Amino acid sequence: REKDDKYKTWMPKFRVAKEDKDQRKTSDDVDRKIFKVKKSDAEKSKKMEKEEKFFRNTFMYDKEIKVINTATAECSVPSKRRVDLPLTAGEQLDVIDVTEGSAVICRNSEGRYGYVLVEHLNFR
């Protein structure tokens, strides 16, 4: 018996608190979210695609949608028509296109497009 102990290699044993042992997970327990897409993101992108399609049909807009500038709404304005974009004070808007007159085409954070009067916007 003593001969066997003589040839054993000595390995230090690290002590781990019981709480830490419980918190550790095996590779099977780890939830991998590498390629998972949140349900809300998928729904949001689907809604934004729908809004873009409606915008292109309504405004007969066939150009590429590019953000020219960003602006902040100075005051809250309800929309009177479907083509007008309702505003809330302090809302961030992306300016997509400039039209003739005092209106610009904007997109809000929800992905909705519409006309906004320049008087209601504050450009940085």
C-alpha positions as CSV (number, residue, x, y, z in Angstrom):
1,R,0.0,0.0,0.0
2,E,2.8,2.4,0.8
3,K,4.3,1.7,-2.6
4,D,1.2,2.9,-4.4
5,D,1.1,6.1,-2.4
6,K,4.7,6.8,-3.2
7,Y,4.1,7.0,-7.0
8,K,0.9,9.1,-6.8
9,T,1.2,12.6,-8.0
10,W,0.1,15.2,-5.6
11,M,-2.7,17.6,-6.9
12,P,-3.9,20.5,-4.8
13,K,-7.5,20.4,-4.1
14,F,-9.2,23.8,-4.4
15,R,-12.1,24.3,-2.1
16,V,-15.3,25.9,-3.4
17,A,-18.1,27.2,-1.3
18,K,-21.3,25.3,-1.6
19,E,-23.2,28.4,-2.9
20,D,-20.7,28.7,-5.8
21,K,-21.1,25.0,-6.6
22,D,-24.8,25.4,-7.0
23,Q,-24.5,28.5,-9.2
24,R,-22.1,26.8,-11.6
25,K,-23.7,25.2,-14.7
26,T,-22.7,22.4,-16.9
27,S,-22.4,23.0,-20.6
28,D,-25.8,21.3,-21.1
29,D,-27.5,23.7,-18.7
30,V,-26.2,26.9,-20.4
31,D,-28.9,28.6,-22.5
32,R,-27.3,29.5,-25.7
33,K,-28.8,32.6,-27.3
34,I,-26.4,33.0,-30.3
35,F,-28.9,32.7,-33.1
36,K,-32.2,33.3,-31.3
37,V,-34.2,36.4,-32.3
38,K,-36.5,37.9,-29.8
39,K,-40.1,37.6,-30.7
40,S,-40.7,41.4,-30.3
41,D,-37.9,42.2,-32.7
42,A,-39.3,40.0,-35.4
43,E,-42.8,41.5,-34.9
44,K,-41.3,45.0,-34.9
45,S,-39.4,44.4,-38.1
46,K,-42.5,42.9,-39.7
47,K,-44.5,46.0,-38.8
48,M,-41.8,48.3,-40.1
49,E,-41.8,46.5,-43.4
50,K,-45.6,46.9,-43.6
51,E,-45.3,50.6,-42.9
52,E,-42.6,51.0,-45.5
53,K,-44.7,49.2,-48.1
54,F,-47.7,51.5,-47.2
55,F,-45.5,54.5,-47.5
56,R,-44.1,53.5,-50.9
57,N,-47.7,52.9,-52.2
58,T,-49.3,56.0,-50.8
59,F,-46.5,58.5,-51.6
60,M,-45.5,56.7,-54.8
61,Y,-41.9,56.8,-53.5
62,D,-39.6,54.6,-55.6
63,K,-36.2,56.1,-54.4
64,E,-33.9,54.5,-51.9
65,I,-34.9,55.5,-48.3
66,K,-32.0,57.5,-46.9
67,V,-31.9,59.5,-43.7
68,I,-30.9,63.0,-44.7
69,N,-31.0,64.5,-41.2
70,T,-32.5,64.0,-37.8
71,A,-34.8,66.4,-36.1
72,T,-36.7,66.8,-32.8
73,A,-40.4,67.7,-32.7
74,E,-40.9,71.0,-30.8
75,C,-44.6,70.5,-30.1
76,S,-47.3,67.8,-30.2
77,V,-49.4,67.8,-33.3
78,P,-52.2,65.4,-34.1
79,S,-52.5,64.2,-37.7
80,K,-55.5,65.3,-39.7
81,R,-54.8,63.0,-42.7
82,R,-53.3,59.5,-42.9
83,V,-50.3,61.0,-44.9
84,D,-49.5,63.4,-42.0
85,L,-47.3,62.1,-39.2
86,P,-48.6,62.7,-35.7
87,L,-46.0,64.2,-33.4
88,T,-45.3,64.2,-29.7
89,A,-43.1,66.9,-28.2
90,G,-39.4,65.8,-28.0
91,E,-39.8,62.9,-30.4
92,Q,-36.8,62.1,-32.6
93,L,-37.6,61.9,-36.3
94,D,-35.5,60.9,-39.3
95,V,-35.9,63.3,-42.3
96,I,-36.2,61.1,-45.4
97,D,-37.0,63.6,-48.2
98,V,-37.6,67.3,-48.7
99,T,-40.7,68.3,-50.7
100,E,-41.7,71.5,-52.3
101,G,-43.2,73.8,-49.8
102,S,-42.9,73.8,-46.0
103,A,-43.3,70.0,-45.5
104,V,-40.7,67.2,-45.2
105,I,-41.2,63.5,-45.2
106,C,-40.2,62.0,-41.9
107,R,-40.0,58.6,-40.1
108,N,-40.6,58.2,-36.4
109,S,-39.2,55.5,-34.1
110,E,-42.1,53.2,-34.7
111,G,-41.3,53.2,-38.4
112,R,-44.3,55.2,-39.5
113,Y,-43.8,57.7,-42.3
114,G,-45.6,61.0,-43.1
115,Y,-45.5,64.7,-43.9
116,V,-44.3,67.1,-41.1
117,L,-44.2,70.8,-41.4
118,V,-40.8,72.4,-41.0
119,E,-42.2,74.8,-38.4
120,H,-42.8,71.9,-36.0
121,L,-39.2,70.6,-36.2
122,N,-36.0,71.6,-34.5
123,F,-32.9,70.6,-36.5
124,R,-29.6,70.2,-34.7
